[in-house]
Amino acid sequence: MSAILDRFKNFPKAAPYIVVTETAERFSFYGMKAILSTFLISQFFNPTNNPALVAGAEAHSNEVTHLFVALVYLLSIVGGILADYFLGRYRTILYLSIVYCIGHAFLAMFDTNYQLFYAGLLLIAIGAGGVKPNVSVMVGDQFENENDANIAKLYDIFYFGINVGAFFSMLITPVLKHTRYGAPLAFGVPGVLMFIALVIFYLGKSKYKITLPKDTLHEEKISFKEQIMSVWKVLVVFSFIPLFWALYDQNGSEWVIQAGKMDLHFMGIEWYQEQIQVINALLILILIPVFSFGVYPLLEKLGIRITALRKMGWGFIMVVITFALIAWIQTQIDNGIKLSIGWQLFAYVLLTVSEIFVSITGLEYAFSQAPKAIKSTIMGLFWFTVFLGNILVTYINNNIQSGGFFSHYQGADYFWLFTGIMAVNAVLYYIAIYVFKIRDTVTVEQMKDELHA
């Protein structure tokens, strides 16, 4: 334990508590989400495994899964506003974590009751929505100097912790689902981890730098117009991220279903289809230090300046390539060829690189661009992009299920549709950055100068 704590010696004393809290919370979230899409099909939408119901059940499951994820990130806006204007970050996290735990209990206890199971998903969405933007901001809050170089390093560790939780949860919960205790145990264990997250967070109270909304407003006086200008600059960048999430989050639903149609015997192991997602978290753990200490410094030495805006652009291009590969895999499946799951694992490598470019960078960008008074709200706006992306996927899957315009985009055509949309989005992103002259960092003083120029 002391060796672990030594790694945090250059960071505020609150850092270990926040990172470990987030690790446990992400175990709970990704653990239940890992089995959600397949559970909904087998328990509610097609329990008899009727071949005639397969397409509709899969579309319905994808719709519900993306709607749930969308709701989590929609409510992150509410969580940010609650913290910035009413409760402060600490109390918002504490109170909504209790709601979060109750939601997990509902999933474990009511796995055969359609209405109460959905009530559990709603409670988790409320809890996760409140926790998500505020824990992310509390990471940077603990530093006295917002320009401290260690902030970026701590965000790397923070994101590393997220994926430690995600890795073990996605590895373990599918196994628990297939034991004799089934869904109650598989949904119950993530609930226990969420309770542990709540306890750890509470134990760190004496170490936290806790500020209330009135304290922040007094510390940094910023007019409403200046807040609007700050939000506008961020929104130009953030407006292109929803489509990234529309593609990225399909690895927890559409990709899982695709995996079930592939040869799951790989490297001497017979994998459960829900377990394949674990490769994303594992790759994050490997590739974060590779990029932080290897790729980025090398590119800088080669004269390629590494900026937040450039990394996001590279991430958009990378996810286009990823989905082109997934569409090719689906084409082979549609033609009756049962490919090795190794092909999808390679797609996960590309997807993970795009995540490093977009998601981690987005967290740092949201924190650095926001005035102190509205940091949680700005972080909520970043997570709101996940809501928009998942709402788009929910709409398309609902349209397929009801026989609408997108109903002919099935199989490989479904993935090619998203590949094309994302390619257009990437081009428009570069155009917008040039036209609106968006910069990577803007201090409050610079923002005021621009406003009054």
KAGIWO-V932869 format. One record per residue. N is the residue number from 1. RES is the residue in one small letter. SS is DSSP state (h for helix, s for strand, l for the rest). PSI is psi in degrees with one decimal (none if undefined). NEAR is the number of other C-alpha atoms within 12 Angstrom. Layout:
# KAGIWO-V932869
n:res:ss:psi:near
N:RES:SS:PSI:NEAR
N:RES:SS:PSI:NEAR
This chain:
# KAGIWO-V932869
n:res:ss:psi:near
1:m:l:-39.7:8
2:s:h:-34.4:9
3:a:h:-38.2:8
4:i:h:-44.6:14
5:l:h:-30.5:18
6:d:h:-30.0:14
7:r:l:-17.7:17
8:f:l:10.0:25
9:k:l:-25.4:16
10:n:l:2.9:18
11:f:l:164.9:32
12:p:l:153.4:30
13:k:l:-22.2:23
14:a:l:-17.5:33
15:a:h:-48.2:42
16:p:h:-38.0:35
17:y:h:-42.8:35
18:i:h:-43.4:47
19:v:h:-45.5:40
20:v:h:-38.4:38
21:t:h:-47.1:40
22:e:h:-35.4:46
23:t:h:-46.8:38
24:a:h:-40.5:38
25:e:h:-39.9:46
26:r:h:-31.0:41
27:f:h:-45.5:41
28:s:h:-43.0:48
29:f:h:-52.5:49
30:y:h:-26.4:45
31:g:h:-48.5:47
32:m:h:-34.2:51
33:k:h:-28.8:45
34:a:h:-33.2:49
35:i:h:0.4:46
36:l:h:-49.6:42
37:s:h:-43.6:40
38:t:h:-33.8:42
39:f:h:-43.4:41
40:l:h:-39.0:33
41:i:h:-51.1:30
42:s:h:-27.9:26
43:q:h:-39.5:24
44:f:h:-39.8:26
45:f:h:-29.4:27
46:n:l:62.4:24
47:p:l:-23.5:17
48:t:l:0.5:14
49:n:l:45.2:18
50:n:l:119.6:15
51:p:h:-32.3:12
52:a:h:-19.8:12
53:l:h:-2.6:20
54:v:h:-53.3:21
55:a:h:-47.0:27
56:g:h:-40.2:26
57:a:h:-40.2:33
58:e:h:-43.8:39
59:a:h:-40.3:39
60:h:h:-42.6:35
61:s:h:-45.3:39
62:n:h:-40.0:46
63:e:h:-48.7:35
64:v:h:-43.6:36
65:t:h:-46.5:43
66:h:h:-32.7:43
67:l:h:-41.3:35
68:f:h:-49.7:39
69:v:h:-41.0:46
70:a:h:-42.3:38
71:l:h:-38.8:34
72:v:h:-47.4:39
73:y:h:-20.5:39
74:l:h:-44.5:37
75:l:h:-10.5:39
76:s:h:-28.1:41
77:i:h:-45.0:36
78:v:h:-42.9:36
79:g:h:-39.6:48
80:g:h:-42.9:44
81:i:h:-42.8:31
82:l:h:-43.9:32
83:a:h:-44.7:44
84:d:h:-31.6:37
85:y:h:-12.6:25
86:f:h:-65.1:25
87:l:h:-22.7:27
88:g:l:162.9:38
89:r:h:-41.9:44
90:y:h:-51.4:41
91:r:h:-34.4:31
92:t:h:-46.0:40
93:i:h:-45.8:43
94:l:h:-50.9:35
95:y:h:-43.7:27
96:l:h:-18.3:36
97:s:h:-32.2:44
98:i:h:-43.5:32
99:v:h:-41.7:31
100:y:h:-48.8:43
101:c:h:-40.7:40
102:i:h:-39.1:34
103:g:h:-43.6:37
104:h:h:-38.4:46
105:a:h:-38.4:35
106:f:h:-43.3:32
107:l:h:-42.2:40
108:a:h:-36.6:32
109:m:h:-27.6:25
110:f:l:44.6:25
111:d:l:-11.0:33
112:t:l:0.4:21
113:n:l:109.4:17
114:y:h:-50.1:19
115:q:h:-45.9:15
116:l:h:-31.6:21
117:f:h:-44.1:30
118:y:h:-33.5:28
119:a:h:-38.9:26
120:g:h:-42.1:32
121:l:h:-39.2:41
122:l:h:-43.5:31
123:l:h:-39.6:30
124:i:h:-40.4:42
125:a:h:-41.0:39
126:i:h:-47.0:37
127:g:h:-48.9:40
128:a:h:-37.5:49
129:g:h:-35.4:48
130:g:h:-34.6:46
131:v:h:-42.4:53
132:k:h:-57.4:49
133:p:h:-26.3:46
134:n:h:-37.1:49
135:v:h:-40.2:52
136:s:h:-40.5:47
137:v:h:-35.5:50
138:m:h:-26.4:46
139:v:h:-52.5:46
140:g:h:-27.7:44
141:d:h:-29.2:38
142:q:l:-11.8:30
143:f:l:142.0:25
144:e:l:-36.3:15
145:n:l:118.0:15
146:e:l:-12.5:25
147:n:l:7.6:18
148:d:l:127.9:19
149:a:l:-21.4:18
150:n:h:-13.0:25
151:i:h:-47.9:32
152:a:h:-38.8:27
153:k:h:-39.6:26
154:l:h:-34.2:36
155:y:h:-34.5:40
156:d:h:-44.5:36
157:i:h:-41.2:33
158:f:h:-46.6:40
159:y:h:-33.3:38
160:f:h:-44.9:32
161:g:h:-40.1:32
162:i:h:-44.5:38
163:n:h:-18.8:43
164:v:h:-47.1:35
165:g:h:-44.7:38
166:a:h:-41.3:40
167:f:h:-53.7:35
168:f:h:-33.8:34
169:s:h:-42.1:45
170:m:h:-20.7:43
171:l:h:-38.5:33
172:i:h:-45.4:33
173:t:h:-36.1:42
174:p:h:-35.1:38
175:v:h:-43.9:28
176:l:h:-36.8:28
177:k:h:-29.6:35
178:h:l:9.2:23
179:t:l:176.9:14
180:r:l:-22.3:11
181:y:l:-16.5:17
182:g:h:-141.1:24
183:a:h:-41.6:37
184:p:h:-41.2:29
185:l:h:-42.8:30
186:a:h:-35.8:40
187:f:h:-24.0:46
188:g:h:-40.5:35
189:v:h:-46.0:37
190:p:h:-33.4:47
191:g:h:-39.9:40
192:v:h:-41.4:30
193:l:h:-34.8:36
194:m:h:-37.3:44
195:f:h:-39.8:33
196:i:h:-40.2:28
197:a:h:-42.3:36
198:l:h:-44.0:38
199:v:h:-46.2:25
200:i:h:-43.0:28
201:f:h:-42.5:38
202:y:h:-39.2:25
203:l:h:-23.9:19
204:g:l:5.2:25
205:k:h:-42.5:23
206:s:h:-17.0:14
207:k:h:-18.4:21
208:y:l:146.9:27
209:k:l:101.2:26
210:i:l:125.0:29
211:t:l:140.9:27
212:l:l:159.4:24
213:p:h:-41.7:29
214:k:h:-32.2:20
215:d:h:-41.8:19
216:t:h:-41.9:26
217:l:h:-36.0:23
218:h:h:-36.0:14
219:e:h:-39.1:14
220:e:l:101.6:20
221:k:l:118.2:20
222:i:l:130.6:24
223:s:l:166.0:19
224:f:h:-39.2:16
225:k:h:-39.3:16
226:e:h:-36.5:27
227:q:h:-42.7:28
228:i:h:-41.6:20
229:m:h:-42.0:26
230:s:h:-44.6:39
231:v:h:-38.6:30
232:w:h:-46.6:22
233:k:h:-42.0:30
234:v:h:-40.1:40
235:l:h:-32.5:32
236:v:h:-44.7:29
237:v:h:-47.5:40
238:f:h:-23.1:41
239:s:l:-16.1:30
240:f:l:-5.6:38
241:i:l:-29.3:42
242:p:h:-39.4:38
243:l:h:-29.5:40
244:f:h:-46.8:47
245:w:h:-31.4:41
246:a:h:-37.1:43
247:l:h:-46.9:48
248:y:h:-47.0:45
249:d:h:-5.8:42
250:q:h:-12.1:41
251:n:h:-18.0:42
252:g:h:2.9:41
253:s:l:-77.5:44
254:e:h:-40.1:44
255:w:h:-34.7:44
256:v:h:-43.6:40
257:i:h:-40.4:36
258:q:h:-40.6:41
259:a:h:-34.4:36
260:g:l:-14.6:28
261:k:l:10.3:28
262:m:l:170.8:31
263:d:s:108.5:25
264:l:l:3.5:27
265:h:s:111.7:20
266:f:s:132.7:19
267:m:l:37.0:12
268:g:l:7.3:8
269:i:s:140.4:14
270:e:s:105.6:18
271:w:l:149.6:29
272:y:l:146.9:32
273:q:h:-30.2:41
274:e:h:-19.6:40
275:q:h:-19.5:43
276:i:h:-28.7:44
277:q:h:-23.6:49
278:v:h:-23.9:39
279:i:h:-31.5:36
280:n:h:-48.8:42
281:a:h:-39.6:42
282:l:h:-43.8:29
283:l:h:-35.9:32
284:i:h:-45.1:39
285:l:h:-33.5:31
286:i:h:-44.3:25
287:l:h:-23.3:30
288:i:h:-53.3:35
289:p:h:-32.3:20
290:v:h:-45.4:18
291:f:h:-41.6:27
292:s:h:-40.9:28
293:f:h:-6.9:16
294:g:h:-65.1:15
295:v:h:-51.3:22
296:y:h:-48.4:25
297:p:h:-37.4:17
298:l:h:-44.7:16
299:l:h:-38.7:17
300:e:h:-40.5:16
301:k:h:-30.5:12
302:l:l:1.9:11
303:g:l:10.2:10
304:i:l:109.1:14
305:r:l:129.1:17
306:i:l:114.1:24
307:t:l:162.1:23
308:a:h:-43.8:31
309:l:h:-37.5:35
310:r:h:-43.7:28
311:k:h:-39.6:32
312:m:h:-42.2:37
313:g:h:-43.1:38
314:w:h:-37.8:31
315:g:h:-38.7:39
316:f:h:-43.2:45
317:i:h:-40.3:35
318:m:h:-37.5:33
319:v:h:-26.4:45
320:v:h:-46.6:38
321:i:h:-40.2:31
322:t:h:-48.0:40
323:f:h:-26.4:43
324:a:h:-38.6:31
325:l:h:-43.7:29
326:i:h:-39.2:43
327:a:h:-39.1:33
328:w:h:-43.3:27
329:i:h:-44.9:35
330:q:h:-33.4:34
331:t:h:-42.7:24
332:q:h:-41.5:21
333:i:h:-43.6:25
334:d:h:-28.5:20
335:n:l:8.4:14
336:g:l:9.9:13
337:i:l:126.5:15
338:k:l:94.1:22
339:l:l:157.7:27
340:s:s:145.6:24
341:i:l:-15.2:35
342:g:h:-31.7:24
343:w:h:-41.1:29
344:q:h:-31.6:39
345:l:h:-36.7:35
346:f:h:-37.9:24
347:a:h:-34.7:34
348:y:h:-33.6:38
349:v:h:-47.9:32
350:l:h:-41.5:33
351:l:h:-39.9:43
352:t:h:-39.6:37
353:v:h:-42.6:38
354:s:h:-35.1:39
355:e:h:-42.5:41
356:i:h:-41.5:44
357:f:h:-37.0:39
358:v:h:-51.2:40
359:s:h:-52.9:40
360:i:h:-43.2:37
361:t:h:-39.4:37
362:g:h:-38.1:47
363:l:h:-48.4:43
364:e:h:-40.7:42
365:y:h:-43.8:39
366:a:h:-41.0:43
367:f:h:-43.2:43
368:s:h:-27.9:36
369:q:h:-12.8:43
370:a:l:135.0:41
371:p:l:153.3:39
372:k:h:-35.1:38
373:a:h:-21.8:39
374:i:h:30.5:44
375:k:h:-42.5:47
376:s:h:-35.9:51
377:t:h:-43.7:44
378:i:h:-40.9:44
379:m:h:-37.0:53
380:g:h:-36.0:45
381:l:h:-37.8:44
382:f:h:-47.4:48
383:w:h:-23.1:45
384:f:h:-26.8:40
385:t:h:-29.5:42
386:v:h:-40.4:44
387:f:h:-49.7:37
388:l:h:-41.8:35
389:g:h:-43.1:37
390:n:h:-30.6:40
391:i:h:-39.2:33
392:l:h:-46.8:31
393:v:h:-38.3:42
394:t:h:-45.0:34
395:y:h:-45.6:28
396:i:h:-41.1:33
397:n:h:-36.4:38
398:n:h:-39.0:30
399:n:h:-39.2:23
400:i:h:-44.9:27
401:q:h:-35.6:28
402:s:l:4.8:19
403:g:l:28.2:17
404:g:l:-158.6:15
405:f:h:-40.2:15
406:f:h:3.9:25
407:s:h:-22.3:22
408:h:h:-2.1:18
409:y:l:77.3:22
410:q:l:163.6:29
411:g:l:-137.3:31
412:a:h:-32.9:27
413:d:h:-32.3:23
414:y:h:-47.8:33
415:f:h:-33.6:37
416:w:h:-33.3:27
417:l:h:-49.5:28
418:f:h:-31.9:36
419:t:h:-45.7:32
420:g:h:-43.2:25
421:i:h:-42.5:28
422:m:h:-33.1:35
423:a:h:-43.4:30
424:v:h:-42.0:20
425:n:h:-41.3:31
426:a:h:-41.6:32
427:v:h:-44.8:20
428:l:h:-32.1:24
429:y:h:-49.1:34
430:y:h:-36.6:26
431:i:h:-44.7:18
432:a:h:-41.4:23
433:i:h:-38.4:27
434:y:h:-47.1:16
435:v:h:-44.8:12
436:f:l:1.8:17
437:k:l:50.2:15
438:i:l:134.8:26
439:r:l:164.8:25
440:d:l:-41.0:26
441:t:l:135.7:23
442:v:l:118.5:25
443:t:l:164.6:21
444:v:h:-39.2:25
445:e:h:-43.5:18
446:q:h:-39.2:18
447:m:h:-41.8:27
448:k:h:-40.3:22
449:d:h:-42.7:13
450:e:h:-38.4:16
451:l:h:-37.6:20
452:h:h:2.4:11
453:a:l:none:7
